[in-house]
Amino acid sequence: MLLAIDIGNSSICLGLFQSETLTATAKLSADTKRSADEYAVMIRGLLETHGVEPREITAAIISSVVPKLTYTIEKALKWQEMPIYVVGSGVKTGISLKVDDPAQLGADIVVNAAAAVKLYGAPVAVVDIGTATVISAVNNQKALMGVAIAPGPAASLEGLRASAALIPYTELSTPVSALGKNTPAALRAGLVMGHACMIDGMLDRIFNEHRLPESTPVVVTGGFAPLIAAECRHELKCEEHLTLWGLYHMYDATVSGKNKRG
């Protein structure tokens, strides 16, 4: 059984794969102050909650944008001898990276792009709407051509609240109209519909600039994906566990490659 772990800035997502089936998912808060022992107890507890004995895990693969937590989680998984792969050098992605410095590229961006190609082929575009909204595109030669990054909807709201004293906390939900008749409604219009318009506009520019066909699939993931995708003009294909599936496919490709060399 494979344990896939995606370490983000605010949360850690875990997925359990039995062969080609995602059997369970769970989420932990990302806290650099927690020790490896604490995370070990939490991870083992989650496994047991899903009826899985820790000894049933035969391998793990990790993607991370928080280097300190990468080391902590690796150490937390040392309850038994098993291979642990970290997305980076030595892990097969199935795509090439046409960027100035691949080391600066977040592991989650690479994993999501690789998963989108596996699921929908190339070319393909990916939109990840979380703390940040990240848009990337892969051409028909399976090369990731670049990335656009903007604040996510919640980060935009927090930025407004930090800068303007009269902006209240507002739950982000589907707006009724493009023009709100009160402050919460106005914020929903601007932050939800406005975010959708930004994504639509960026996709149009990316497709035009890189000469991608209009039929190019657009895959969307992240916590705000369903809310924002519903307001977009482009058809967005929602994949809730895109990163976990990308990790599974990378593990499979890496292990298969090693077995062939052996």
N, C-alpha and C positions, 0 to 999 in steps of 0.2 A: 504494500500500500504506500502511495506517495503522499507526502505532506507538502503542499505548495503554500508559500508564505509571501505576502506582498506587504512590505513595510513602508507606510506613508508618513507624512508629517503629523497627522492627527490620529491615525488608526492603523492597526495591523490586521490584515485580512488573511484568514487561513482557509484552505480548501483540501479536502481529502479525496484522493482519486483511487478507485479500485479498477484496475485496467483502464478502460476509456470512459469510465463513468464518474462524474463528480457526485460523490455520495453525501457530502455534508460540507457546510461552510460555517464560519464563526468569525467574530470580530473582537479584537482587544483594543484598548486605548494605547496609543504610542506615548511612552513616558521614559525619557532617557535617565530618569532618576531611579527607575526600578532595576533591581539586580537580576543577573542570570538565574539565580535560584528562584526568585519570585516568578519570573516568566516561565520557568520550568514547571512550577507547581500549577500555574494558570493553564498552560498548554496541555499538560497531562490531565488536568481536571476537565477541560473541554473535550478532549478525546474520550474520556470515560463517560461524559454526559451523552456522547453520541454512540456509546456502546463499543468503543474501540479501545483495546488494550495498547498501551504505548509500545510494547514489544512488536505489535503488528506493523508498525511503520518501518519500512525497509529502506527508504531514502527520503531526502528533503531537498527542495529547491527554493531559493530565496531571491526576491528582487527587493531593492531597498534604495530609498533616497535619503536615508538617515544613517551615515556610516557608523556612528556610535552604537546604534541599535542593531546594526548588522552583526557586529562582534558579540553583543549581548545575547541575541537570539541564537547565533551559532553555538555559543557556550551553553545556552539553555537546552539545546537539543542533544547534548552529549550524554544522554541517559543510557545510550547503548551505542555499539559500534555500527555506524551506517554512513554511507556517503552523503555529504551535504554539498550541494552545488550553489554557488552564488553567481547571479547573472553578471557577466563580465568576460574577461579573457578565459577562453577554454570552453565556454558554453555556446553551443550552436544556436543561432537565432533564425536562420533561413532568409535573412535579408541583409543587404549591405547598407552602410551609413554614409551618405554623401553630405557630410557636415564638416565644418572646419576642425573641430576637436571632439571626436566621439566620446572622450572621457568626460566631457561636460554634459553629455546627454543623460537625462534621468533614466534609470533602468526601467521604470514603468512605461516610459514612452516607447522604448525599444520593444518591450514585451507586448504592449498593446498593438503596435504596428505588426509585429510578427503574428500575433493571434488573428488580426483582421485579415492578413494575407492568407493564412491557413483556412479561415472560414469562408472568405469571399473572393479570394484570388487577387490578382494585381492587374490594373491599378486599384487603389483603395485609399479612402481618407478616413481618419480617426479623430473623433472629438471626445475628449475626456473632461467632464464638467464636475469638478470637485472644489477643493480649496482654490485652485487655479483652473482656468479653462485652457486646455492644451489642444491645439489643432495640428495634425501632421498629415503627410500624404506620402504614399509609396507609388512609384511609377510602374510601368508594365515590365520593367526589368528587375523588380523587387528591390529597388533602392529607395530608402527613406530620404526624401529630398530636402527636408527642413522642418522647422517647427514654429508655430506662433503661440505665444503665451499671454494670457490676460487674467486679471483677477476674476475669480469665480463669483457667482451671485451673492453668496453669504459674505465673502471677503469685501465685495463692493458695498454691501449694506453696512458692514462694520466700519469701513473707511468713511462712509458718510456720517455715521453716528459719532465717530471720533472727531470729525471736523465741523459738524453742525449740531449745536446744542439742542435744537428742537426736533431732531429726527428721532422718532421712537423706535423701539425694537418692533419689528413686524415679521410675522410668519410669512415666508415666501410660499405662495400658492398661486393657482391659476387666476390671472386677472380677469375681471369682467369686461373691461374696456381699455382701449389705448390711452384714455384720459380718465384718471380717477377723480372722484368728487370729494375725497378726503385724503389725508396724508397716507394712511396705510394702503389705500387703493392706488394712489399715485405712485407709491414706492413699488408695489407689485407690477404696475404697468411698466415702469421704467426698468426695473431690475430683471423681470422675467421676459416681457416682450422685447425690451431693449436688448437683452442678452441674446435672444433668438435672432433678432435682426443683425447683430454683430456677427453671429456664427454664419448666417446666410450670406452676408456680405463678404466675409472672409473666404468662405468656400467658393463663391463666384470668382473672387480675385485669384485664388490659388488655382482653380481649374483653368482660368484664362491664361495666367502667367506661365503655367507649366503644361499647357495644352493637353489637359486631361479631358476625356470625353464626358459629356453631360450625364452619361449613364454610369459613371464611376460610383460604386457603392460608398455610402458614408456610414460608418459604424460609430455609435455613441455609447459611452459608458460613464460611470461616476454617479455619485449620490443624487445629483440634480438632473440626471439624464432624462427621466420620464417627464418631469415638469417642463423643462426647456424644449425638448424635442417636439412636444405637442404644439408648440407655438412657432416652430420653424417652417419655412416654405419648402426647403429641401426635405426629401424623404430620408429620415435617419433610422437606421436599424439598431434598436436597443439591444445591447448585450451586457447584462448586469455583471456577469463574472468573466468579462473579457480578459482581465489580467491573469486570473487563475488559470484559464484555459491556455493562455500564452505560455505560462510557466510549465504547464503539463507538456505542451508540444515541444518546448525547448529541452526539457528533460528527456523526452522520448528521442528527439533527434541526437542529443549529445550521447546518450547511452547506446543507441543503435550504432552511431559512428565508432564508438570505442569497441563495441563487440565485433564490428566488421574488421577493424584494424587488428583485433586479437585473433 
